[in-house]
Structures are given as structure tokens and as C-alpha cells.
């Protein structure tokens, strides 16, 4: 395996600080509208919360956190996770390293340890921010976020942060990053709770509710800035490509 200078601590620090500085510029130069307009007043009594987001739409999520709300985010152990964690630190958000996964890959990706760390952070009063879908399964909510809500007793709210001027990438998750000097919409969904004694059917209903809420807040956020979600339809596209007889 070849050495990459981008994997060094110094490079990760530099990239992370540059990303944080860029995101501050985007935030300062975009006119932001919130929906609901009084969302911070609504969520105060519910804190700490679990904030759900979609892969690819996570880069702008720090915009949604007010300074008075302590929060941490689940960040991948691999790839761009290192400098993303540093960028979050610079923006006042903690990082828990690990990734969502299914089956045997949970341990490999640090999912079990990260799950316990998130439960502890929530118990200590810190809100958690994490993607509801797992890598390479865009726009399909996994069971992890529902399990976290069940174990912690904390509600889930879907959140979307969208800018009118942005770069949309042709990646598996249709990732987007905002550009300066535009308009920004931050839309937050209704709380979704999962009882500690929820049976499998109830948990599945909650998973589908999280998925539907994320679809709704993204559709509304893109509507508010006058455009369309580039990731809309990804779930259906993946289903169409799946070989017959393969479980979803």
C-alpha cells in the first residue's frame, strides 16, 4: 500500500481547517430561512436530540446547530473521515469515529463502539448528528438510528440544509456542497420517538417514518431555494438495479 501525504496528520489538520473556514464563508454569505421559523424554541424542551441526515447532504449540516447546542457527529474511520472530524472540531462539533454497517462489517467499521459512545453522549446531554443511510445504500434508512433512539430514549428529527448555489457531484449519494452568495434553507422534521420496549414491527415503522421525514424535509428545502433534490429517486433507482431475488 503506497504512502499518501494526504493521510498524514498535518495534511488532515490543514484540510480540515480549510473546510471549516470555507463553510463559515458559505454561512456568512447566504441568506438563511428556517422552517419551522421557531424551530429552536420547539427543540429546546426535547434536547438532547438525534438529528438524522442523508449521506451526501451532510456537508452543510453544521449550519443547523446554534452555538448553545452541544452536539457530536458520527464520522467514518476511513476515507475523508479524518479531515471531516477536524472540520467539525473547528466548528464546535465533536466527532465519534465509526460507520454504519450491516452484519459482520459492524465490528470492522467500529460501529458497536461508536454506538455505545453515542448512547453515553446523549445521556450526558449532547445531541447526536448522524446519517440515517449507510454507505452505498443511499436514501435507505438503516436500522441503526432507530436502535440508537430506542436505547437512548431520545427523539429523532430529520434535518436538511440546502443552498441555492452549490456543486452537485455525480457520486453514489449525489453529494452536494454549498457555494457562497446565495440563499439557504434549513428544514427540520417532526420528532419521531421509539419506545425502549418497541417490538420489531414498531421499529420498522419508525425506520420508515425517518426515511419519509428525510425525504420530505429535503424536498421542502430544495423547493424553498427554487431547485430540485439531485438525490430524489436514488432509492428507486437502486431497487431497479438490484438483481431479482436479492433482499432489499
MARLUM-314489 format. One line per field, with one value per atom (N, C-alpha, C): atom name; x, y, z. Coordinates in Angstrom, 2 decimals. Layout:
N
name <- c(CA,...) $
xx <- c(X,...) $
yy <- c(Y,...) $
zz <- c(Z,...) $
//
This chain:
248
name <- c(N,CA,C,N,CA,C,N,CA,C,N,CA,C,N,CA,C,N,CA,C,N,CA,C,N,CA,C,N,CA,C,N,CA,C,N,CA,C,N,CA,C,N,CA,C,N,CA,C,N,CA,C,N,CA,C,N,CA,C,N,CA,C,N,CA,C,N,CA,C,N,CA,C,N,CA,C,N,CA,C,N,CA,C,N,CA,C,N,CA,C,N,CA,C,N,CA,C,N,CA,C,N,CA,C,N,CA,C,N,CA,C,N,CA,C,N,CA,C,N,CA,C,N,CA,C,N,CA,C,N,CA,C,N,CA,C,N,CA,C,N,CA,C,N,CA,C,N,CA,C,N,CA,C,N,CA,C,N,CA,C,N,CA,C,N,CA,C,N,CA,C,N,CA,C,N,CA,C,N,CA,C,N,CA,C,N,CA,C,N,CA,C,N,CA,C,N,CA,C,N,CA,C,N,CA,C,N,CA,C,N,CA,C,N,CA,C,N,CA,C,N,CA,C,N,CA,C,N,CA,C,N,CA,C,N,CA,C,N,CA,C,N,CA,C,N,CA,C,N,CA,C,N,CA,C,N,CA,C,N,CA,C,N,CA,C,N,CA,C,N,CA,C,N,CA,C,N,CA,C,N,CA,C,N,CA,C,N,CA,C,N,CA,C,N,CA,C,N,CA,C,N,CA,C,N,CA,C,N,CA,C,N,CA,C,N,CA,C,N,CA,C,N,CA,C,N,CA,C,N,CA,C,N,CA,C,N,CA,C,N,CA,C,N,CA,C,N,CA,C,N,CA,C,N,CA,C,N,CA,C,N,CA,C,N,CA,C,N,CA,C,N,CA,C,N,CA,C,N,CA,C,N,CA,C,N,CA,C,N,CA,C,N,CA,C,N,CA,C,N,CA,C,N,CA,C,N,CA,C,N,CA,C,N,CA,C,N,CA,C,N,CA,C,N,CA,C,N,CA,C,N,CA,C,N,CA,C,N,CA,C,N,CA,C,N,CA,C,N,CA,C,N,CA,C,N,CA,C,N,CA,C,N,CA,C,N,CA,C,N,CA,C,N,CA,C,N,CA,C,N,CA,C,N,CA,C,N,CA,C,N,CA,C,N,CA,C,N,CA,C,N,CA,C,N,CA,C,N,CA,C,N,CA,C,N,CA,C,N,CA,C,N,CA,C,N,CA,C,N,CA,C,N,CA,C,N,CA,C,N,CA,C,N,CA,C,N,CA,C,N,CA,C,N,CA,C,N,CA,C,N,CA,C,N,CA,C,N,CA,C,N,CA,C,N,CA,C,N,CA,C,N,CA,C,N,CA,C,N,CA,C,N,CA,C,N,CA,C,N,CA,C,N,CA,C,N,CA,C,N,CA,C,N,CA,C,N,CA,C,N,CA,C,N,CA,C,N,CA,C,N,CA,C,N,CA,C,N,CA,C,N,CA,C,N,CA,C,N,CA,C,N,CA,C,N,CA,C,N,CA,C,N,CA,C,N,CA,C,N,CA,C,N,CA,C,N,CA,C,N,CA,C,N,CA,C,N,CA,C,N,CA,C,N,CA,C,N,CA,C,N,CA,C,N,CA,C,N,CA,C,N,CA,C,N,CA,C,N,CA,C,N,CA,C,N,CA,C,N,CA,C,N,CA,C,N,CA,C,N,CA,C,N,CA,C,N,CA,C,N,CA,C,N,CA,C,N,CA,C,N,CA,C,N,CA,C,N,CA,C,N,CA,C,N,CA,C,N,CA,C,N,CA,C,N,CA,C,N,CA,C,N,CA,C,N,CA,C,N,CA,C,N,CA,C,N,CA,C,N,CA,C,N,CA,C,N,CA,C,N,CA,C,N,CA,C,N,CA,C,N,CA,C,N,CA,C,N,CA,C,N,CA,C,N,CA,C,N,CA,C,N,CA,C,N,CA,C,N,CA,C,N,CA,C,N,CA,C) $
xx <- c(0.85,0.00,0.88,0.70,1.56,1.27,2.27,2.12,1.43,0.49,-0.19,0.00,0.52,0.74,-0.57,-1.69,-2.99,-3.48,-2.84,-3.24,-2.46,-1.47,-0.68,-1.50,-1.12,-1.85,-1.81,-0.67,-0.54,-1.48,-1.52,-2.39,-3.85,-4.21,-5.59,-5.99,-5.08,-5.35,-5.57,-4.70,-4.79,-6.10,-6.41,-7.64,-8.88,-8.86,-10.00,-10.22,-9.17,-9.30,-9.73,-9.23,-9.66,-11.14,-11.60,-13.01,-13.89,-13.47,-14.23,-14.29,-13.17,-13.14,-14.04,-14.04,-14.90,-16.37,-16.74,-18.14,-18.58,-17.68,-18.03,-18.32,-17.51,-17.73,-19.09,-19.42,-20.71,-21.86,-21.71,-22.78,-22.95,-21.86,-21.93,-22.54,-22.37,-22.77,-24.07,-24.75,-26.04,-27.15,-28.27,-29.45,-30.21,-30.31,-30.85,-32.30,-33.13,-34.51,-34.70,-35.38,-35.64,-37.10,-37.35,-38.72,-38.76,-39.55,-40.37,-39.50,-40.07,-39.31,-38.87,-39.66,-39.35,-38.75,-38.01,-37.55,-36.70,-35.88,-35.04,-35.87,-36.93,-37.83,-38.52,-38.84,-39.51,-38.61,-37.33,-36.47,-35.86,-35.81,-35.18,-35.72,-37.04,-37.54,-37.23,-36.87,-36.63,-35.16,-34.28,-32.85,-32.48,-31.46,-30.71,-31.49,-31.21,-31.90,-30.94,-31.53,-30.79,-31.20,-30.25,-30.54,-30.15,-31.10,-30.88,-30.61,-29.70,-29.40,-29.13,-29.13,-28.78,-27.30,-26.66,-25.32,-25.35,-24.28,-24.19,-24.78,-25.72,-26.33,-25.83,-24.77,-24.30,-23.31,-22.72,-21.61,-22.05,-23.28,-23.76,-24.48,-24.63,-25.41,-24.92,-23.61,-23.21,-23.93,-24.46,-25.22,-26.41,-26.96,-28.20,-28.00,-26.77,-26.53,-26.30,-27.16,-26.90,-25.75,-25.08,-23.90,-24.20,-25.44,-25.77,-26.10,-26.11,-26.50,-25.26,-24.86,-23.73,-24.11,-23.22,-23.53,-22.26,-22.44,-21.35,-21.90,-21.00,-21.41,-20.66,-21.33,-20.67,-19.89,-18.59,-17.70,-16.96,-16.89,-16.25,-14.80,-14.35,-12.94,-12.04,-12.65,-11.87,-12.07,-11.34,-11.52,-11.35,-12.39,-12.29,-12.70,-12.86,-13.29,-12.35,-11.03,-10.06,-10.21,-10.21,-10.30,-11.73,-12.73,-14.09,-14.22,-13.59,-13.62,-12.95,-11.86,-11.15,-11.99,-12.65,-13.53,-14.65,-15.24,-16.30,-15.78,-14.59,-13.99,-13.84,-13.38,-13.21,-14.55,-15.64,-16.97,-17.72,-17.02,-17.61,-18.43,-18.22,-18.96,-17.99,-18.33,-17.48,-17.60,-16.70,-16.72,-16.57,-17.39,-17.26,-16.92,-15.78,-15.32,-15.92,-16.57,-17.20,-18.14,-18.62,-19.51,-20.68,-21.79,-22.92,-22.60,-23.11,-22.85,-23.89,-23.87,-24.76,-23.95,-24.51,-23.88,-22.51,-21.57,-20.24,-19.40,-19.79,-18.99,-19.12,-20.09,-20.29,-19.03,-18.44,-17.23,-16.06,-15.91,-14.82,-14.83,-16.01,-16.13,-16.26,-16.15,-16.21,-17.60,-18.61,-19.98,-20.44,-20.05,-20.51,-19.98,-18.67,-18.07,-18.65,-18.86,-19.42,-20.85,-21.61,-22.99,-23.01,-22.16,-22.11,-21.67,-20.72,-20.25,-21.38,-22.20,-23.31,-24.35,-24.65,-25.61,-25.11,-23.81,-23.23,-23.29,-22.98,-23.02,-24.45,-25.42,-26.81,-27.22,-26.79,-27.11,-26.49,-25.37,-24.68,-25.25,-26.26,-26.91,-26.43,-25.68,-25.14,-25.97,-26.46,-27.22,-26.29,-26.85,-26.07,-26.56,-25.61,-25.92,-25.33,-26.16,-25.63,-26.47,-25.82,-26.53,-27.42,-28.64,-29.58,-29.31,-28.78,-28.45,-26.99,-26.68,-25.31,-24.62,-23.27,-22.54,-23.02,-23.15,-23.54,-25.01,-25.78,-27.23,-27.95,-27.77,-28.26,-29.77,-30.20,-31.61,-32.45,-31.79,-32.49,-32.09,-33.00,-32.68,-32.35,-31.23,-30.84,-31.45,-31.29,-31.87,-31.10,-29.86,-29.01,-29.56,-30.08,-30.56,-31.79,-32.62,-33.78,-33.32,-32.32,-31.77,-31.19,-30.55,-29.99,-31.10,-32.18,-33.30,-33.93,-34.03,-34.62,-33.74,-32.42,-31.51,-31.37,-31.44,-31.20,-32.47,-33.61,-34.86,-35.00,-34.13,-34.16,-34.88,-35.59,-36.30,-35.37,-35.84,-35.14,-35.84,-35.06,-35.61,-34.77,-35.44,-34.77,-34.42,-33.26,-32.84,-32.23,-32.52,-31.93,-31.41,-30.21,-29.61,-29.21,-29.84,-29.68,-29.41,-28.49,-28.21,-28.61,-28.99,-29.40,-28.22,-27.06,-25.85,-25.00,-24.66,-23.95,-23.33,-22.49,-21.94,-22.59,-23.21,-23.78,-22.86,-22.42,-21.49,-22.25,-21.71,-22.31,-21.77,-21.89,-21.42,-22.57,-22.26,-23.30,-24.41,-24.06,-25.05,-25.50,-25.04,-25.36,-25.01,-23.78,-23.32,-23.41,-23.64,-23.71,-22.88,-22.28,-21.62,-22.03,-22.40,-22.89,-21.81,-22.23,-21.35,-21.77,-20.87,-21.21,-22.22,-22.78,-23.58,-24.87,-25.63,-26.91,-27.93,-28.89,-29.92,-29.78,-30.16,-30.04,-31.35,-31.79,-32.97,-32.58,-33.00,-32.80,-34.18,-34.49,-35.81,-35.65,-36.46,-36.39,-37.75,-37.73,-38.96,-39.50,-40.66,-41.29,-40.54,-40.60,-39.89,-40.49,-39.61,-40.00,-39.43,-40.29,-39.84,-39.95,-39.07,-39.05,-38.99,-40.01,-40.05,-38.97,-38.48,-37.42,-37.89,-39.20,-39.73,-40.37,-40.02,-40.61,-40.29,-41.31,-41.09,-40.55,-40.14,-39.56,-40.46,-41.77,-42.68,-42.73,-42.73,-42.75,-41.45,-40.33,-39.05,-38.99,-39.56,-39.58,-40.45,-41.56,-42.42,-41.67,-40.86,-40.07,-39.01,-38.39,-37.37,-37.99,-39.16,-39.84,-40.27,-40.63,-41.01,-39.81,-38.64,-37.41,-37.11,-37.22,-36.96,-37.90,-39.19,-40.18,-39.95,-39.58,-39.34,-38.12,-37.07,-35.89,-36.22,-37.00,-37.42,-38.19,-39.09,-39.95,-39.17,-38.24,-37.51,-36.58,-36.01,-35.14,-35.95,-37.09,-37.92,-38.34,-38.71,-39.14,-37.98,-36.80,-35.65,-35.25,-35.22,-34.89,-35.96,-37.21,-38.29,-38.11,-37.69,-37.53,-36.42,-35.41,-34.33,-34.53,-35.68,-36.02,-35.34,-35.07,-34.46,-34.97,-34.38,-34.82,-33.69,-34.03,-33.06,-32.40,-31.07,-30.41,-30.44,-30.71,-30.77,-32.16,-33.16,-34.52,-34.59,-35.17,-35.28,-34.13,-33.11,-31.98,-32.42,-33.32,-33.79,-34.45,-35.30,-35.99,-35.01,-34.01,-33.01,-32.21,-31.83,-31.08,-31.93,-33.22,-34.10,-34.23,-34.29,-34.43,-33.18,-32.03,-30.76,-30.47,-31.21,-30.93,-31.37,-30.51,-30.87,-32.11,-32.90,-34.12,-33.78,-34.57,-34.36,-33.40,-32.76,-31.84,-32.64,-32.42,-33.17,-32.78,-33.76,-33.51,-32.71) $
yy <- c(-1.19,0.00,1.24,2.11,3.28,4.34,5.15,6.24,7.42,8.02,9.20,10.35,11.46,12.62,13.16,12.90,13.39,12.69,11.52,10.78,11.19,12.07,12.50,13.42,13.48,14.32,15.79,16.24,17.64,17.97,17.07,17.30,17.29,16.34,16.26,17.52,18.03,19.26,20.43,20.52,21.62,21.55,20.38,20.21,20.47,19.98,20.18,21.65,22.37,23.80,24.60,24.21,24.88,24.66,23.42,23.11,23.91,23.96,24.72,26.20,26.74,28.15,28.41,27.47,27.61,27.58,26.65,26.54,27.80,28.41,29.67,30.76,30.80,31.78,31.55,30.30,29.99,30.42,30.15,30.52,32.03,32.75,34.21,34.87,34.27,34.94,34.41,33.51,33.01,33.56,33.93,34.37,33.13,32.91,31.66,31.82,30.86,30.78,29.44,29.47,28.26,27.86,26.57,26.06,24.80,24.84,25.96,27.15,28.34,29.55,29.55,28.90,28.87,27.54,26.88,25.53,25.43,26.43,26.33,26.37,27.16,27.18,25.82,25.19,23.89,22.80,22.81,21.68,21.81,22.99,23.16,22.17,22.00,21.07,19.60,19.31,17.93,17.51,18.44,18.13,17.16,16.30,16.17,15.38,15.67,15.06,14.22,13.37,12.66,13.29,13.93,14.57,13.62,13.34,12.43,13.23,12.75,13.38,12.28,12.65,11.71,11.85,10.74,10.81,11.76,12.49,13.41,14.77,14.81,16.07,16.53,15.89,16.13,17.28,17.71,18.67,20.00,20.43,21.73,21.66,20.47,20.30,21.16,21.45,22.31,23.65,24.11,25.37,25.31,24.12,23.99,24.04,23.94,23.90,25.29,25.74,27.01,26.85,27.93,27.87,27.28,27.45,27.00,25.50,24.80,23.39,22.49,21.81,20.88,19.69,19.32,18.24,17.53,16.26,15.46,14.73,14.33,13.67,12.36,11.38,10.13,10.35,10.04,10.29,9.00,8.70,7.47,7.38,6.16,5.90,5.99,5.90,5.78,6.97,6.97,7.97,9.38,10.20,11.61,11.87,10.81,10.99,11.82,11.69,12.41,13.91,14.47,15.92,16.41,15.55,15.93,16.10,15.21,15.31,16.59,16.96,18.19,19.41,19.38,20.49,20.66,19.54,19.60,20.18,19.77,20.31,21.82,22.31,23.74,24.48,23.77,24.37,24.12,23.56,23.38,22.12,21.12,19.87,18.73,17.88,16.74,15.66,14.68,13.60,12.26,11.31,9.92,9.12,8.42,7.75,6.35,6.11,4.82,4.98,3.87,3.93,2.98,3.35,2.43,1.28,0.09,-1.09,-2.14,-3.22,-4.33,-5.60,-6.54,-7.84,-7.77,-8.57,-8.70,-7.42,-6.53,-5.32,-4.32,-4.51,-3.55,-3.41,-4.56,-4.51,-3.91,-4.32,-3.83,-2.31,-1.73,-0.29,0.48,-0.22,0.45,0.83,0.19,0.57,0.31,-0.83,-1.18,-0.21,0.07,1.01,2.41,2.80,4.12,4.23,3.14,3.14,3.39,2.68,2.86,4.28,4.82,6.18,7.19,6.96,7.87,7.82,6.62,6.49,7.26,7.17,7.88,9.39,9.85,11.29,11.83,11.08,11.50,11.55,10.56,10.53,11.72,12.21,13.36,14.70,14.66,15.89,16.45,15.64,16.10,15.52,16.37,15.88,15.17,14.21,13.45,13.72,13.80,14.03,12.85,12.15,11.03,10.76,10.16,9.80,8.60,8.65,7.56,6.40,6.71,5.64,5.23,4.00,3.50,3.58,3.54,3.69,2.73,3.30,2.60,2.18,2.59,2.34,3.66,4.57,5.94,6.01,6.87,7.20,6.03,5.00,3.90,3.95,4.35,4.45,3.07,2.98,1.72,1.59,0.44,0.24,0.93,1.36,1.88,3.09,4.06,5.29,5.02,4.06,3.67,2.95,2.09,1.40,2.39,3.45,4.47,5.20,5.53,6.20,5.29,4.02,3.06,2.89,2.78,2.56,3.80,4.98,6.23,6.88,6.54,7.19,8.60,8.99,10.34,10.35,11.43,11.52,11.80,11.45,11.70,12.83,13.74,14.75,14.74,14.71,14.79,16.25,16.48,17.84,17.90,19.00,19.26,20.68,20.86,22.19,22.29,23.21,23.29,24.73,24.92,26.25,26.33,27.53,27.72,27.61,28.08,27.96,26.86,25.85,24.70,23.89,22.96,21.97,20.63,20.01,18.67,17.67,16.66,15.67,14.44,13.79,12.57,11.35,11.38,10.30,9.36,8.26,7.27,7.88,8.94,9.57,10.94,11.33,12.64,13.76,13.73,14.70,16.13,17.07,18.50,19.30,20.37,21.33,22.73,23.54,24.88,25.83,26.86,27.93,29.24,30.21,31.49,32.29,33.31,34.36,33.82,33.09,32.58,32.58,31.69,31.52,30.13,30.01,28.73,28.44,27.19,26.75,25.65,25.79,24.77,24.30,23.04,22.48,21.30,21.29,20.24,19.56,18.24,17.47,17.34,16.72,16.48,15.39,15.40,14.38,12.99,11.99,10.59,9.87,9.28,8.60,7.09,6.39,4.93,4.45,3.76,3.27,2.23,2.17,1.20,-0.24,-0.47,-1.83,-2.05,-1.21,-1.33,-2.69,-3.34,-4.64,-4.41,-5.49,-5.32,-4.59,-4.84,-4.17,-2.67,-2.30,-0.88,-0.21,-0.91,-0.36,-0.16,-1.10,-0.96,0.22,0.41,1.56,2.86,2.89,4.08,4.32,3.25,3.39,4.00,3.52,4.07,5.51,5.85,7.23,8.17,7.71,8.51,8.72,7.67,7.74,8.74,8.64,9.54,10.99,11.19,12.55,13.17,12.37,12.88,13.24,12.41,12.74,14.06,14.22,15.40,16.68,16.64,17.88,18.27,17.29,17.63,18.19,17.58,18.11,19.55,19.81,21.15,22.15,21.75,22.65,23.03,22.05,22.37,23.25,23.01,23.85,25.30,25.49,26.85,27.63,26.92,27.62,27.56,27.04,27.07,26.03,24.84,23.79,22.43,21.39,20.03,19.22,18.35,17.48,16.55,16.63,15.75,14.28,14.02,12.63,12.04,12.83,12.31,11.17,10.06,8.92,7.93,8.22,7.29,5.93,5.96,4.71,3.81,4.40,3.64,3.15,3.99,3.60,2.40,2.40,1.27,0.01,0.16,-1.01,-1.62,-0.75,-1.23,-1.97,-1.56,-2.19,-3.48,-3.72,-4.88,-6.17,-7.18,-8.44,-9.06,-9.71,-10.37,-11.38,-11.39,-12.33,-11.87,-10.70,-10.16,-9.37,-9.62,-8.88,-7.42,-6.53,-5.09,-4.68) $
zz <- c(0.00,0.00,0.00,-0.94,-1.08,-0.04,0.27,1.23,0.56,1.25,0.74,1.73,1.23,2.10,2.65,1.92,2.36,3.62,3.95,5.14,6.37,6.21,7.37,8.26,9.53,10.49,10.07,9.59,9.20,8.03,7.05,5.89,6.31,7.19,7.66,8.42,9.26,10.00,9.05,8.06,7.10,6.31,5.79,5.01,5.86,7.10,7.98,8.31,8.57,8.88,7.65,6.49,5.26,5.00,5.22,5.01,5.98,7.25,8.24,7.88,7.43,7.02,5.83,4.89,3.72,4.12,5.00,5.42,6.18,6.95,7.62,6.59,5.53,4.45,3.80,3.50,2.89,3.80,5.07,6.01,6.09,6.16,6.30,5.07,3.90,2.66,2.06,2.78,2.32,3.22,2.61,3.36,3.79,5.10,5.62,6.07,5.68,6.16,6.86,8.00,8.77,8.63,8.58,8.61,9.48,10.58,11.07,11.51,11.45,11.79,13.24,14.12,15.55,15.98,15.07,15.34,16.60,16.89,18.09,19.36,19.37,20.52,20.67,19.55,19.59,20.15,19.76,20.13,21.52,22.08,23.41,24.45,24.57,25.59,25.27,24.03,23.61,23.75,23.99,23.98,25.10,24.84,23.58,22.54,21.28,20.15,19.30,18.48,17.44,16.12,15.44,14.16,13.03,12.16,11.03,9.77,8.95,7.66,6.64,5.38,4.32,3.98,3.60,3.02,1.82,1.66,0.53,0.82,1.77,2.15,3.53,3.99,5.36,5.48,4.37,4.46,5.05,4.73,5.19,6.54,7.10,8.33,9.50,9.66,10.78,10.83,9.69,9.68,10.63,10.83,11.59,13.10,13.56,15.01,15.57,16.51,17.18,18.17,18.50,19.37,20.74,21.21,22.56,22.63,21.49,21.48,21.37,22.44,22.33,21.45,20.55,19.62,19.18,18.80,18.24,17.03,16.14,14.90,14.74,14.15,13.79,12.50,12.53,11.39,11.05,9.77,9.31,9.77,10.01,10.34,9.10,7.94,6.71,5.78,4.68,3.62,4.13,3.92,4.28,5.72,6.52,7.90,8.74,8.50,9.32,9.24,8.05,7.96,8.21,7.97,8.34,9.85,10.61,12.07,12.54,11.89,12.25,11.90,10.74,10.36,11.38,11.81,12.81,14.12,14.52,15.74,15.65,14.50,14.31,14.35,14.02,14.02,15.32,16.31,17.63,17.79,16.92,16.98,17.24,18.20,18.50,17.44,17.48,16.50,17.21,16.80,17.23,15.99,16.01,14.81,14.70,13.59,13.32,12.14,11.60,10.44,10.63,10.01,9.98,9.04,9.37,8.54,8.88,8.10,8.35,8.58,9.36,9.55,10.19,9.64,10.23,10.11,9.19,8.98,10.11,11.02,12.11,12.95,13.35,14.18,13.40,12.14,11.29,11.17,11.06,10.88,12.19,13.31,14.61,15.03,14.42,14.68,16.11,16.68,18.02,19.07,19.01,19.97,19.79,18.53,18.26,18.79,18.67,19.17,20.67,21.41,22.86,23.21,22.44,22.69,22.46,21.43,21.16,22.27,22.77,23.87,25.09,25.38,26.52,26.33,25.11,24.84,25.01,24.52,24.65,26.12,26.88,28.31,29.04,28.51,29.11,28.63,27.76,27.31,26.00,25.24,23.95,22.82,21.92,20.77,19.80,19.05,18.09,16.67,15.74,14.33,13.54,12.77,12.01,10.77,9.77,8.55,8.83,8.32,8.52,7.58,6.38,5.44,5.61,5.21,5.34,3.98,3.97,2.71,1.62,0.42,-0.81,-0.84,0.17,0.16,0.37,-0.58,-0.45,-0.32,0.59,0.79,1.31,1.85,2.50,3.97,4.83,6.25,6.81,7.50,8.13,9.52,10.16,11.49,12.61,12.34,13.39,14.12,13.38,14.02,14.88,14.47,15.27,16.54,16.41,17.58,18.58,18.06,18.94,19.70,19.00,19.66,20.70,20.41,21.34,22.58,22.38,23.50,24.38,23.76,24.50,25.01,24.39,24.75,24.20,23.27,22.72,21.36,21.05,19.78,18.60,17.41,16.15,15.42,14.84,13.92,12.65,11.52,10.23,9.94,9.33,9.01,7.62,6.91,5.60,5.57,5.02,4.84,3.37,2.66,1.20,0.79,-0.15,-0.68,-2.15,-2.57,-3.97,-4.92,-4.48,-5.29,-4.67,-5.45,-4.90,-6.03,-5.65,-6.57,-6.24,-7.23,-7.07,-7.76,-7.02,-7.55,-8.06,-9.06,-9.60,-8.85,-7.54,-6.68,-6.33,-5.66,-5.32,-4.46,-3.68,-2.80,-3.31,-4.52,-5.10,-4.12,-3.66,-2.66,-3.20,-2.28,-2.62,-1.63,-2.12,-1.23,-1.65,-0.69,-0.97,-1.43,-2.15,-2.60,-1.94,-1.86,-1.24,-2.07,-1.41,-2.06,-2.69,-1.91,-2.38,-1.26,-1.37,-0.36,0.25,1.51,2.22,2.94,2.88,3.60,4.58,5.83,6.85,7.28,7.00,7.29,8.24,9.28,10.31,10.43,10.50,10.58,12.00,12.11,13.40,14.16,15.51,16.28,16.08,16.03,15.92,17.14,17.94,19.16,19.00,19.70,19.68,21.13,21.58,22.96,23.20,24.43,24.75,24.57,24.71,24.55,23.18,22.21,20.87,20.25,19.69,19.05,17.63,16.94,15.60,14.61,14.67,13.75,14.01,15.29,15.65,15.23,15.39,14.98,13.46,12.72,11.26,10.85,11.56,11.26,11.53,12.60,12.91,11.84,11.37,10.31,9.06,8.68,7.51,7.75,8.99,9.31,9.19,9.64,9.50,8.02,7.24,5.80,5.13,5.46,4.86,5.29,6.55,7.05,6.37,6.17,5.48,4.03,3.37,2.00,1.99,2.96,3.00,3.27,4.25,4.57,3.44,2.74,1.61,0.44,0.15,-0.92,-0.62,0.63,1.01,0.98,1.46,1.46,0.04,-0.86,-2.25,-2.89,-2.53,-3.04,-2.60,-1.35,-0.81,-1.52,-2.04,-2.76,-4.27,-4.70,-6.12,-6.97,-6.41,-7.22,-6.78,-7.34,-7.08,-6.48,-5.55,-4.88,-5.90,-6.08,-7.06,-6.65,-5.37,-4.90,-4.91,-5.30,-5.36,-6.37,-5.98,-6.87,-6.75,-5.93,-5.80,-5.26,-4.29,-3.68,-4.73,-5.54,-6.58,-7.64,-7.96,-8.95,-8.47,-7.19,-6.62,-6.63,-6.30,-6.28,-7.68,-8.70,-10.07,-10.54,-10.01,-10.41,-9.66,-8.56,-7.72,-8.43,-8.45,-9.10,-8.49,-9.29,-8.81,-7.73,-6.67,-5.57,-4.52,-4.72,-3.73,-2.70,-1.38,-0.38,-0.38,-0.14,-0.14,1.08) $
//
